[in-house]
Amino acid sequence: VKEGENIQIEIDGKSYIGRVVLTEGSHMLLRMDHSASVLIPYKKVFNAIIVKIQHTVARFMVKIYGYNLDVEALIRKIAEIVKRSKTIIREEVSVKLLEISDNSVALNIEVGIMNPSSINECYEEIVKNLTTELPYKIDIEVVE
């Protein structure tokens, strides 16, 4: 297992999915999402079932219109909404600020999709969830 790889590992009957962050010392650090990580002793890694995960990335540019928007709260809310999608890898969600003006905020959203054949379903689900759950006028553009 190399640093930066996305893996699924089963240890003691429990399955973990994430990105390998650190492979030095006596433990491997597996980042499961932006706020959770697991330290796994190498003696357990050597005896575990490990599956390397390959995935497709879907990208969106979202422009949200409004005055005095709390950008940090908005980014957290959008990440929560996107992570509820059934077709994505929850650990592979990124929401970043692109541009801010007096009356709008532009954000870049990237999500990992496990099954490339479900990319259209993913786009539809995310667009529907964002447009119904955010109380703002928004424009969503799929970035190829």
N, C-alpha and C positions, 0 to 999 in steps of 0.2 A: 504494500500500500504506500502510495506516495503523497506528499503534501499537496493539498489543493484538489485531490480527487473526491468525487461524490460517491459515497458508499452506503450500503445497508449492511449492518453487522448484527449477528445474533449471538448473544452471550447469556448464558444461564437461562435460556428460554425467553429472553426479552429481546426485541428487535429495536435497533436504533438506525435512523437515517440521517446523514449529514455530510458535511465537508471536513476532510482531514485537515486540521490546522497546524498541528505540531507533531513531529515524529521523532523528536530527540528525547534522550533520557529514558526513564523506565515506563513512561506512559504515552499513550497517543491521545491527543485532544481532538474530539469530534464536535464540531459546531453544528448544533441541531437547528437553530434559528438565530435571529439577531440577539436574543436575550438568554439563550440556554446552550450550555456545552456539557459534554460528558468526558471525564478523564477515564481512560480504559487502560489497565495495566497490560503491558505487552505479553505477559505470560497467558492472559486471557485472549488477546488478539491472535496469537499463534494457533490457538485451538478453536477459533471461531469460524463460522461460515460467513464469508465476506462476498458481497456482490457489488461490482463496480456499476454505478448508475450513469447511463448516458441519457441526456435529455435535450430537448429543443427549447430555445428561449423565445418567448413572445414579448414584444415591446410595444408600449403605448406612450403617446404624449397626451397629457390631460391638461387642459386649460380651464381653470376655475375662476368664475367672475364674482367679485364681491369686494366690498371695502373693509379695511381693518381686519383682514383674515389672519387668524392665528396659524401660521405656516406649520409650526411643529405639531400642533394638535391635528391639523389637516392631514399631514403626512402619516401620523399614527393611525388616524381613522381610515384613510385609504388603504393602508397596509392591512388593517384588520378586515376590511371588506373584501379585499383581494384574497386574503388567506382562507376565506370561507369557501372559495371556489373548489369544486370537486375535482377538477381536471389538472390542478397544478401541484407542484412540489412546494409545500408550505415553507420549507427551509430556504427556498430559492426565490424569495420575493424581495425586490429592491424598489424603493420609492425615493427619488432624489429630486431636489429643487433644480429647475433649469433657469427660470426667470421669474422676477417679481416686479410688479408695477403698482401704480396707485389703485387700480381696479381689478387686477387679476394676478393669478399665480399659475405658472406653467411647471408641470412635474413630469419626470420621466419614470415610467413604471416598467420593470422587467420581471418576468416570471418564468420559472422553469416548468416545462411541461414534459411529463414522463413519456407520454405516448404521442408522437408527432401526428398521428392520424386524428387526434382530438383537438387540434389547434383551432379549428373553426368553432367548435363547441366552447372552447376556452374563451375566445374573443367574445362570443355572444354572451356568455355567462358574466364575464367581468364588466362588459359595457352595460348590461341590464342591471347588475347590482350597483354599480357606481351611479347610474342615472336615477335609480329609484331611492337609494339610501342617502345620497348627498343633497342637502337642502339648498343647493346653488345651481345657477346656470353653468353648464359645463360643455366643453367641446372635447371629444375623444378622437384621436387620430392613431391608426395602427401604423407603426413604424416598421418597415420591411428590413 
